[in-house]
Amino acid sequence: MKAHVRRIKLPSAAQVSARHRQPRRRRQLSLEDRNIRYLYIDTAFQGLVSGGITTFLPVFIVRLGASSLLVSLLTSLPAIVVALLSIPSGLFVERRRDHLRVTNWGRLAYRSCFLLVAAIPFFMSHHLAETIVVIQALQAVPGAIINLSWTAVVAEVIPPKRRPSVNGGRWSAVSLVSALAVVLFGYLLERLIFPTNYQIVFAISFLGGLFSIYFFSLIKLPAGPLPQAPAARAPTLAGRLRRYVNAFVETPVFLRFLFTTFVLRFGLALPAALYSIYWIRHLNATDVLIGWQTTVGSLTLIVGYFSWGRVASRKGHQLVLMICTIGAGFYPAATGLVTAQAWLPVVALLRGFFTTGIDISFFDTLLHVCPAEKRPIFVAVNTISAHLAIFLGPIAGSLLADWLGIRAVFFIAGGIHLLAALLFQLFHVAAEEGETGD
């Protein structure tokens, strides 16, 4: 009997090569996914800024002996500078083709001020707190441009349907890095001499900002229509401004968004300059504990961004905005009830969880209520409104604290949150998203 031999057909070299190449093609990211990945990395490095100079600069000038008014000016002066420059910045950004390039150069100028703040204690010892406040005000000049150009980039990079989840993920990333950084910075501040300890923290924040700029520069904007030629524009600045005013009048949903969000932003800003003063002078909080309560808040942000991003995707922003506005109002009220520093990390849970929903809803709703072709100037007006609230709030809070006491200001801020929630329900601002946007 002949044995039957089964012939095995081996694949050719070309077929083997094709099989090896196929998985690689599947693993290739689309332009959209690659841009979003770089956006995540960029945002994560900003956690070194958030957990460093953003958290500890107010603490630094309080330890330098700054008054409550001076601490409030640390926030208020940059806010009014941004408010005054927002319209010119909006006109400038609207004419630029490469918003990515504008954002990165603006960021470099802005974050160089971190290095300047870290260096000045080497050169002066008197009026140090006042000098830092002036630097912060000057830093707001490139900040006004960054806010508008960055928003334009994100609007192009992230499609509307993915914004809630992507922004939630980005803010979770920055919260995680910030949470880890603030603990390490807190221990570093306790173990090194003053002011060298703060200088090191601020220098690390500067380096984190540089890495953030690098990864943001790797983003490639999708091809789109070029900006309108200057010849087609109104010939004078007054004519352009008149055209924009007409555009605002024709977009009432944006005006309602502007009014209602101003009320909430004022409530958020009212006690902002008083927290550091209350922690240090009333509760005798250490830098380590301030770091831990910031870490707890940052970790809660991660949960909040993922949770509220999903809720917003399924239920819409109106529900998220209502719940989170009321919930965020419990933070200043609860802070006013705290009489021992050990409770600060517990209270931070409220702030971390509920402010995330406000961030997500504000950002996405803003992009929806702005006409796409006029987005830079609409965002500029929103920036003016936001920074007017940030300017007026801390100053009003400082004056009220001198008159009624710090705790009273915390309770008033909680009441303003309830008023804002009522206005959101009355005007249904977030429920009308999508009427004029993308």
C-alpha positions as CSV (number, residue, x, y, z in Angstrom):
1,M,0.0,0.0,0.0
2,K,1.2,3.4,-0.9
3,A,1.2,5.8,1.9
4,H,-0.7,9.0,1.1
5,V,1.6,11.9,1.6
6,R,-0.2,15.2,2.3
7,R,1.5,18.1,0.7
8,I,1.7,21.2,2.9
9,K,1.7,24.4,0.9
10,L,4.0,26.9,2.6
11,P,3.1,30.6,2.4
12,S,5.2,32.7,0.1
13,A,7.6,35.4,1.4
14,A,5.3,38.1,0.2
15,Q,2.4,36.6,2.1
16,V,4.5,36.3,5.3
17,S,5.6,39.9,4.9
18,A,2.0,41.0,4.4
19,R,0.9,39.2,7.6
20,H,3.5,41.0,9.6
21,R,2.6,44.3,8.1
22,Q,-1.1,44.0,8.7
23,P,-1.2,44.3,12.5
24,R,1.0,47.4,12.2
25,R,-1.5,49.0,9.9
26,R,-4.3,48.2,12.5
27,R,-2.2,49.7,15.3
28,Q,-1.6,53.0,13.4
29,L,-3.5,55.8,15.1
30,S,-5.6,58.2,13.1
31,L,-4.7,61.9,13.1
32,E,-7.6,62.5,15.5
33,D,-6.5,59.8,18.0
34,R,-2.8,60.9,17.8
35,N,-3.7,64.5,18.5
36,I,-5.8,63.5,21.4
37,R,-2.9,61.4,22.8
38,Y,-0.6,64.4,22.6
39,L,-3.2,66.5,24.2
40,Y,-3.4,64.0,27.1
41,I,0.4,64.1,27.6
42,D,0.4,67.9,27.4
43,T,-2.3,68.1,30.0
44,A,-0.6,65.6,32.3
45,F,2.6,67.7,32.5
46,Q,0.5,70.7,33.4
47,G,-0.1,68.8,36.7
48,L,3.4,69.9,37.7
49,V,2.2,73.5,37.3
50,S,-1.1,72.9,39.0
51,G,0.4,71.0,41.9
52,G,3.3,73.4,42.2
53,I,3.2,77.1,41.6
54,T,-0.6,77.3,41.3
55,T,-1.2,75.6,44.6
56,F,1.7,77.1,46.6
57,L,2.1,80.6,45.3
58,P,-0.7,82.1,47.4
59,V,0.7,80.1,50.4
60,F,4.1,81.6,49.7
61,I,3.0,85.2,49.8
62,V,0.9,84.6,52.9
63,R,4.0,83.3,54.6
64,L,5.8,86.4,53.4
65,G,3.2,88.4,55.4
66,A,0.9,89.6,52.6
67,S,-2.4,91.2,53.6
68,S,-5.7,89.7,52.6
69,L,-6.1,92.5,50.0
70,L,-2.7,91.7,48.5
71,V,-3.6,88.0,48.4
72,S,-6.8,88.9,46.6
73,L,-4.9,91.1,44.1
74,L,-2.8,88.0,43.2
75,T,-5.9,86.7,41.5
76,S,-7.8,89.9,40.7
77,L,-5.0,91.9,38.9
78,P,-4.4,89.2,36.3
79,A,-8.1,88.8,35.9
80,I,-8.7,92.4,35.0
81,V,-5.7,92.5,32.6
82,V,-7.1,89.5,30.8
83,A,-10.6,91.1,30.7
84,L,-9.2,94.3,29.2
85,L,-7.1,92.5,26.6
86,S,-9.6,89.9,25.6
87,I,-11.3,91.8,22.7
88,P,-7.9,92.9,21.1
89,S,-6.7,89.3,21.7
90,G,-9.8,87.9,20.1
91,L,-9.3,90.1,17.0
92,F,-5.6,89.1,16.9
93,V,-6.3,85.3,17.2
94,E,-9.1,85.5,14.7
95,R,-6.7,86.7,12.0
96,R,-4.0,84.0,12.7
97,R,-4.0,80.9,10.7
98,D,-1.7,78.8,13.0
99,H,-3.5,78.8,16.4
100,L,-1.1,76.1,17.5
101,R,2.0,78.2,17.0
102,V,0.3,81.2,18.7
103,T,-0.6,79.1,21.7
104,N,2.9,77.7,22.1
105,W,4.7,81.0,21.9
106,G,2.2,82.5,24.3
107,R,2.7,79.6,26.7
108,L,6.5,80.0,26.6
109,A,6.1,83.7,27.6
110,Y,3.6,82.9,30.2
111,R,5.5,80.1,31.9
112,S,8.8,81.9,31.8
113,C,7.3,84.0,34.6
114,F,7.4,80.9,36.8
115,L,11.1,80.9,36.5
116,L,11.2,84.6,37.2
117,V,9.2,84.2,40.4
118,A,11.6,81.4,41.4
119,A,14.6,83.6,40.8
120,I,13.7,86.9,42.4
121,P,14.3,85.9,46.0
122,F,18.0,85.7,45.0
123,F,18.0,89.4,44.1
124,M,15.6,91.1,46.6
125,S,14.2,90.6,50.1
126,H,12.0,93.6,50.6
127,H,8.5,94.0,48.9
128,L,8.9,90.5,47.6
129,A,5.1,89.7,47.8
130,E,4.2,92.9,46.0
131,T,6.7,92.2,43.2
132,I,5.2,88.7,42.7
133,V,1.8,90.2,42.4
134,V,3.1,92.6,39.7
135,I,4.7,89.7,37.8
136,Q,1.4,87.8,37.9
137,A,-0.3,90.8,36.4
138,L,2.2,91.0,33.6
139,Q,1.9,87.3,33.1
140,A,-1.7,87.8,32.2
141,V,-0.8,89.6,29.0
142,P,0.2,86.4,27.1
143,G,-2.4,84.6,29.1
144,A,-5.1,86.6,27.4
145,I,-4.0,85.3,24.0
146,I,-3.4,81.7,25.2
147,N,-6.9,81.3,26.5
148,L,-8.4,82.1,23.1
149,S,-5.9,80.4,20.8
150,W,-5.9,77.2,22.9
151,T,-9.7,77.0,22.8
152,A,-9.6,77.3,19.0
153,V,-7.1,74.4,18.8
154,V,-9.1,72.2,21.1
155,A,-12.3,72.9,19.2
156,E,-10.6,71.7,16.0
157,V,-8.8,68.7,17.5
158,I,-11.6,67.2,19.5
159,P,-14.9,66.4,17.7
160,P,-18.0,67.5,19.5
161,K,-19.2,64.0,20.3
162,R,-15.9,63.1,22.0
163,R,-15.4,66.3,24.0
164,P,-17.1,65.2,27.3
165,S,-15.1,62.0,27.5
166,V,-11.8,63.4,26.2
167,N,-12.0,66.5,28.4
168,G,-12.9,64.4,31.4
169,G,-9.9,62.1,30.7
170,R,-7.6,65.1,30.2
171,W,-8.6,66.7,33.4
172,S,-8.3,63.4,35.2
173,A,-4.8,63.1,34.0
174,V,-3.8,66.6,35.2
175,S,-5.5,65.9,38.5
176,L,-3.6,62.6,39.1
177,V,-0.2,64.2,38.3
178,S,-1.2,67.2,40.5
179,A,-2.2,65.0,43.3
180,L,1.1,63.2,43.3
181,A,3.1,66.3,42.8
182,V,1.5,68.3,45.6
183,V,2.3,65.6,48.2
184,L,5.9,65.5,47.2
185,F,6.1,69.3,47.1
186,G,4.5,69.5,50.5
187,Y,7.1,67.3,52.0
188,L,9.9,69.1,50.2
189,L,8.6,72.4,51.5
190,E,8.7,71.1,55.1
191,R,12.3,69.8,54.8
192,L,14.1,72.6,53.1
193,I,14.7,76.2,54.3
194,F,12.5,79.1,53.4
195,P,12.4,80.5,50.7
196,T,14.7,78.1,48.8
197,N,12.0,75.4,49.2
198,Y,9.4,77.4,47.3
199,Q,11.9,78.4,44.7
200,I,12.6,74.8,43.9
201,V,8.9,74.0,43.6
202,F,8.4,76.9,41.2
203,A,11.4,75.9,39.1
204,I,10.0,72.4,38.7
205,S,6.7,73.8,37.7
206,F,8.5,75.8,34.9
207,L,10.2,72.6,33.7
208,G,6.8,70.8,33.6
209,G,5.5,73.7,31.6
210,L,8.3,73.3,29.0
211,F,7.5,69.5,28.5
212,S,3.9,70.4,28.1
213,I,4.7,72.9,25.4
214,Y,6.8,70.3,23.5
215,F,4.0,67.7,23.4
216,F,1.4,70.3,22.4
217,S,3.6,71.3,19.5
218,L,3.4,67.7,18.1
219,I,-0.3,68.2,17.4
220,K,-1.2,68.5,13.7
221,L,-4.4,70.4,13.0
222,P,-6.8,68.9,10.5
223,A,-7.1,70.7,7.1
224,G,-9.9,73.2,7.2
225,P,-11.1,76.4,5.5
226,L,-8.6,79.3,5.7
227,P,-9.5,82.4,7.7
228,Q,-11.5,85.1,6.0
229,A,-9.3,87.4,4.0
230,P,-8.8,90.9,5.5
231,A,-10.2,92.5,2.4
232,A,-13.6,91.0,3.2
233,R,-13.7,92.4,6.7
234,A,-15.2,95.7,7.8
235,P,-12.6,98.4,7.0
236,T,-12.4,99.9,10.5
237,L,-12.2,98.5,14.0
238,A,-15.4,100.2,14.9
239,G,-17.1,98.5,12.0
240,R,-15.8,95.1,13.1
241,L,-17.0,95.7,16.6
242,R,-20.4,96.8,15.4
243,R,-20.7,93.6,13.4
244,Y,-19.7,91.5,16.5
245,V,-22.3,93.3,18.7
246,N,-25.0,92.4,16.1
247,A,-23.8,88.8,16.2
248,F,-24.2,88.7,20.0
249,V,-27.7,90.2,19.8
250,E,-28.6,87.5,17.2
251,T,-27.4,84.8,19.6
252,P,-29.5,85.1,22.7
253,V,-28.5,81.7,24.1
254,F,-24.9,83.0,24.4
255,L,-26.1,86.0,26.3
256,R,-28.0,83.8,28.7
257,F,-25.0,81.6,29.1
258,L,-22.9,84.7,29.8
259,F,-25.2,86.1,32.5
260,T,-25.8,82.8,34.4
261,T,-22.2,81.7,34.4
262,F,-21.1,85.1,35.6
263,V,-23.2,84.6,38.8
264,L,-21.7,81.2,39.5
265,R,-18.1,82.4,38.7
266,F,-18.6,85.3,41.1
267,G,-19.7,82.9,43.8
268,L,-16.7,80.7,43.2
269,A,-14.3,83.7,43.2
270,L,-15.7,85.4,46.3
271,P,-13.9,83.3,48.9
272,A,-10.9,82.3,46.7
273,A,-8.3,84.6,48.3
274,L,-9.5,83.7,51.8
275,Y,-8.9,80.0,51.8
276,S,-5.1,80.2,52.2
277,I,-5.5,82.9,54.9
278,Y,-8.0,80.8,56.8
279,W,-5.9,77.6,56.6
280,I,-2.7,79.3,57.8
281,R,-3.9,82.0,60.2
282,H,-7.0,80.5,61.6
283,L,-6.3,76.8,61.5
284,N,-2.5,76.9,61.7
285,A,-2.3,74.4,58.8
286,T,1.2,73.1,57.8
287,D,2.4,72.9,54.2
288,V,2.2,69.1,54.4
289,L,-1.5,69.2,55.4
290,I,-2.2,71.8,52.7
291,G,-0.5,69.4,50.3
292,W,-2.6,66.5,51.5
293,Q,-5.9,68.3,51.3
294,T,-5.0,69.4,47.8
295,T,-4.1,65.8,46.9
296,V,-7.4,64.5,48.2
297,G,-9.2,67.1,46.2
298,S,-7.1,66.2,43.1
299,L,-7.8,62.5,43.4
300,T,-11.5,63.3,43.8
301,L,-11.2,65.3,40.6
302,I,-10.2,62.1,38.7
303,V,-13.4,60.4,39.9
304,G,-15.5,63.5,39.2
305,Y,-14.2,64.0,35.6
306,F,-14.8,60.4,34.6
307,S,-18.2,60.3,36.3
308,W,-19.6,63.6,35.2
309,G,-18.2,63.2,31.7
310,R,-20.2,60.0,31.3
311,V,-23.3,61.5,32.8
312,A,-23.0,64.5,30.5
313,S,-22.6,62.2,27.4
314,R,-25.8,60.3,28.3
315,K,-28.0,62.8,30.1
316,G,-26.8,66.2,28.8
317,H,-25.1,69.1,30.6
318,Q,-28.2,70.7,32.1
319,L,-28.6,68.0,34.8
320,V,-24.8,67.9,35.5
321,L,-24.7,71.7,35.8
322,M,-27.6,71.8,38.3
323,I,-26.3,69.1,40.6
324,C,-22.7,70.3,40.6
325,T,-23.5,73.9,41.1
326,I,-25.5,73.0,44.3
327,G,-22.8,70.5,45.4
328,A,-19.9,72.9,44.9
329,G,-21.7,75.4,47.1
330,F,-21.3,73.1,50.0
331,Y,-17.5,73.5,49.9
332,P,-17.2,77.1,51.1
333,A,-20.1,76.5,53.6
334,A,-18.4,73.4,55.0
335,T,-15.0,75.3,55.1
336,G,-16.7,77.9,57.3
337,L,-17.8,75.2,59.7
338,V,-14.3,73.7,60.0
339,T,-12.5,74.6,63.3
340,A,-9.5,72.1,63.0
341,Q,-7.0,71.6,60.2
342,A,-7.5,67.8,60.3
343,W,-10.9,68.3,58.6
344,L,-9.5,70.1,55.5
345,P,-8.8,66.9,53.5
346,V,-12.4,65.7,54.2
347,V,-13.9,69.0,53.0
348,A,-11.7,69.0,49.9
349,L,-13.8,66.0,48.7
350,L,-16.7,68.3,48.0
351,R,-14.7,70.7,46.0
352,G,-12.9,68.1,43.9
353,F,-16.0,66.1,43.0
354,F,-18.5,68.8,42.1
355,T,-16.3,71.4,40.4
356,T,-15.4,68.8,37.7
357,G,-19.0,68.8,36.5
358,I,-19.0,72.6,36.3
359,D,-15.7,72.5,34.3
360,I,-17.0,70.0,31.8
361,S,-20.4,71.6,31.3
362,F,-19.0,75.2,31.0
363,F,-16.4,74.3,28.4
364,D,-18.6,72.1,26.2
365,T,-21.6,74.4,26.4
366,L,-19.5,77.4,25.5
367,L,-18.3,75.8,22.3
368,H,-21.9,74.8,21.5
369,V,-23.4,78.3,22.0
370,C,-20.7,80.1,20.0
371,P,-21.1,80.3,16.2
372,A,-18.2,78.4,14.8
373,E,-17.2,81.1,12.4
374,K,-17.0,83.7,15.1
375,R,-15.7,81.5,17.9
376,P,-12.5,83.5,18.9
377,I,-14.4,86.8,19.5
378,F,-17.3,85.0,21.3
379,V,-14.8,83.2,23.5
380,A,-13.1,86.5,24.1
381,V,-16.3,88.0,25.5
382,N,-16.8,85.0,27.7
383,T,-13.3,85.4,28.9
384,I,-14.0,89.0,29.8
385,S,-17.1,88.0,31.8
386,A,-15.2,85.2,33.6
387,H,-12.3,87.4,34.5
388,L,-14.5,90.2,35.6
389,A,-16.0,87.8,38.1
390,I,-12.5,86.6,39.1
391,F,-11.4,90.3,39.5
392,L,-14.5,91.4,41.5
393,G,-15.0,88.3,43.6
394,P,-11.8,88.2,45.6
395,I,-11.8,91.9,46.3
396,A,-15.4,91.8,47.4
397,G,-14.6,88.8,49.5
398,S,-11.7,90.5,51.2
399,L,-13.8,93.6,52.0
400,L,-16.7,91.5,53.3
401,A,-14.2,89.5,55.5
402,D,-13.0,92.7,57.1
403,W,-16.6,93.7,57.8
404,L,-18.3,90.4,58.6
405,G,-15.5,87.9,59.1
406,I,-14.1,85.1,56.9
407,R,-16.6,82.5,57.9
408,A,-19.5,84.8,56.9
409,V,-18.0,85.2,53.4
410,F,-17.9,81.4,53.0
411,F,-21.6,81.1,53.8
412,I,-22.5,83.9,51.4
413,A,-20.6,82.2,48.7
414,G,-22.6,79.0,49.3
415,G,-25.8,81.0,48.9
416,I,-24.7,82.5,45.6
417,H,-24.2,78.9,44.3
418,L,-27.9,78.2,45.1
419,L,-28.9,81.4,43.3
420,A,-26.8,80.3,40.2
421,A,-28.5,76.9,40.2
422,L,-31.9,78.6,40.2
423,L,-30.8,80.7,37.2
424,F,-29.6,77.7,35.3
425,Q,-32.9,76.0,35.8
426,L,-34.8,79.2,34.8
427,F,-32.9,79.8,31.6
428,H,-32.0,76.2,30.6
429,V,-28.7,77.3,29.2
430,A,-27.0,74.0,28.9
431,A,-30.2,72.3,27.6
432,E,-30.0,74.4,24.5
433,E,-26.6,73.4,23.4
434,G,-26.1,72.6,19.8
435,E,-28.3,75.4,18.4
436,T,-25.5,77.6,17.1
437,G,-22.3,75.6,17.3
438,D,-20.5,72.9,15.4
